[in-house]
Amino acid sequence: MSKIIDYIEEGFIALLLTAMTVVTFSQVVARYVFNSGAVWALELSTYLFAWLVMFGAAYCVKKGIHIGIDAFVNLFTAKIRRYITLLSISLCMLYCGILFKGSWDYVAKLKKIGLEAEDIPILEWQIKIILPIGFTLIFYRLIEVAWKVIKGEVDSMHFVNETRELLDEIDHSPKPEQGIK
């Protein structure tokens, strides 16, 4: 079931990125080849990007592919790292909760007012509903990571360590031959 959910999430993120790219590319072609364009394209591209960011951020928490700075935390034992990680996750969850509340209130006001988007004939709250949805998804992903830490499966959030990956890549790269033969 987890693989199916991954596939759906990755597919949706790819769909958003593709749609944004197609809209933007079509506008470039329309503007520079046909000297025209659609008024609504920039707004649509902006909203697609917002959806991509929110779904992408939650997916990155799930996969542990956000960039993390853990040099200080790695100085501690695994047990202390777990406590620091749980504190970090708790603070991230608090932040998500605050942003969820603010975005929920914002979307509720937009719904009450009934504003349409500037160039797209759709109500603004329907587009911006991604804000509370996105923060809910991120919050849920943080709970998943916290549960893994509590169960002892991991002792940190295991973010991407670009420096270590680059050094590993350099260490495993083929060495140039010594001297000329």
C-alpha positions in Angstrom: 0.0 0.0 0.0 2.9 2.4 0.8 4.3 1.9 -2.7 0.9 2.8 -4.2 0.7 6.0 -2.1 4.3 6.9 -3.1 3.4 6.3 -6.8 0.3 8.5 -6.5 2.2 11.3 -4.7 5.1 11.2 -7.1 2.6 11.2 -10.1 0.7 14.1 -8.7 3.8 16.1 -8.1 5.1 15.3 -11.6 1.7 16.3 -13.1 1.8 19.7 -11.3 5.4 20.3 -12.5 4.5 19.2 -16.1 1.4 21.4 -16.2 3.3 24.4 -14.9 6.1 23.8 -17.5 3.6 23.4 -20.4 1.7 26.6 -19.4 4.9 28.6 -19.1 6.5 27.2 -22.3 3.2 27.8 -24.3 3.3 31.4 -23.1 6.9 31.9 -24.2 6.0 30.5 -27.6 2.8 32.5 -27.9 4.6 35.7 -26.9 7.8 35.4 -29.0 6.5 33.5 -32.0 2.9 34.7 -32.4 3.1 38.0 -30.5 0.1 37.1 -28.3 -0.6 35.2 -25.1 -3.2 34.3 -22.5 -3.8 36.7 -19.6 -4.5 33.9 -17.2 -1.3 31.9 -17.8 0.9 33.6 -15.2 -1.7 33.3 -12.5 -2.3 29.6 -13.3 1.5 29.0 -13.3 1.8 30.7 -9.9 -1.0 28.6 -8.3 0.4 25.4 -9.8 3.7 26.3 -8.3 2.1 26.9 -4.9 0.5 23.4 -5.1 3.8 21.9 -6.2 5.6 23.5 -3.2 3.1 22.3 -0.6 2.8 18.8 -1.9 6.6 18.7 -2.5 7.4 19.9 1.0 5.3 17.1 2.6 6.8 14.5 0.3 10.3 15.6 1.1 9.6 15.3 4.8 8.4 11.7 4.2 11.4 10.8 2.1 13.9 12.7 4.3 15.2 14.7 1.4 15.2 18.2 2.9 18.7 19.5 3.5 19.6 19.4 7.1 22.4 20.8 9.2 23.3 18.2 11.8 27.0 18.6 12.5 26.3 19.7 16.1 23.6 17.1 16.7 26.0 14.3 15.4 28.4 15.1 18.3 25.9 13.4 20.7 25.1 9.8 21.4 22.2 8.1 19.5 20.0 8.4 22.6 20.5 12.2 23.0 20.1 12.6 19.2 16.7 11.0 19.5 15.7 13.5 22.1 17.0 16.4 20.1 15.2 15.1 17.0 11.9 14.7 18.9 12.3 18.3 20.2 13.0 19.5 16.6 10.0 17.6 15.2 7.8 19.1 18.0 8.9 22.6 17.1 8.3 21.9 13.4 4.8 20.6 14.3 4.1 23.7 16.3 5.2 25.8 13.4 2.9 23.8 11.0 0.1 24.2 13.5 0.4 27.9 13.6 0.6 28.2 9.8 -2.3 25.8 9.4 -4.5 28.0 11.7 -3.5 31.1 9.8 -4.1 29.6 6.4 -7.4 28.1 7.6 -8.6 31.5 8.7 -7.4 33.1 5.5 -9.2 30.5 3.3 -12.3 30.8 5.4 -12.4 34.6 4.9 -11.8 34.2 1.2 -14.7 31.7 1.1 -17.0 34.1 3.0 -16.1 37.1 0.8 -16.5 35.0 -2.4 -13.7 36.6 -4.4 -12.7 35.1 -7.7 -9.2 34.8 -8.8 -7.9 37.8 -10.8 -7.7 36.2 -14.3 -9.1 32.7 -13.8 -12.9 32.1 -13.3 -12.6 30.2 -10.1 -13.1 31.2 -6.5 -9.9 32.1 -4.8 -10.5 30.0 -1.7 -10.8 26.9 -4.0 -7.3 27.5 -5.3 -5.7 28.5 -2.0 -7.2 25.6 -0.1 -3.8 24.0 -0.7 -2.4 26.0 2.2 -4.2 24.2 5.0 -4.1 20.9 3.1 -0.3 21.3 2.6 0.3 22.1 6.3 -1.8 19.2 7.3 0.2 16.9 5.1 3.5 18.2 6.5 2.2 17.8 10.0 1.2 14.2 9.3 4.6 13.4 7.8 6.3 14.8 10.9 4.2 12.5 13.0 5.4 9.6 10.9 9.0 10.6 11.4 8.4 11.1 15.1 6.9 7.7 15.4 9.9 6.1 13.8 12.2 7.9 16.3 10.0 6.9 19.2 10.1 3.2 18.1 13.9 3.4 17.8 13.9 2.8 14.0 15.9 6.0 13.5 17.7 8.4 15.8 17.4 11.6 13.6 15.4 13.0 10.7 18.0 11.7 8.3 18.0 14.7 6.0 20.1 14.8 2.9 23.8 15.3 3.7 25.1 16.8 0.4 28.6 17.2 1.7 28.9 13.5 2.8 27.3 12.4 -0.5 29.8 14.5 -2.5 32.7 13.2 -0.6 31.5 9.6 -1.0 31.1 10.2 -4.7 34.7 11.6 -5.0 36.0 8.6 -3.0 34.3 6.1 -5.4 35.2 7.9 -8.6 37.9 6.3 -10.8 41.4 7.7 -10.2 43.4 9.1 -13.1 46.3 6.9 -14.2 49.6 7.8 -12.7 52.2 9.1 -15.2 52.4 8.7 -18.9 53.0 5.3 -20.5 
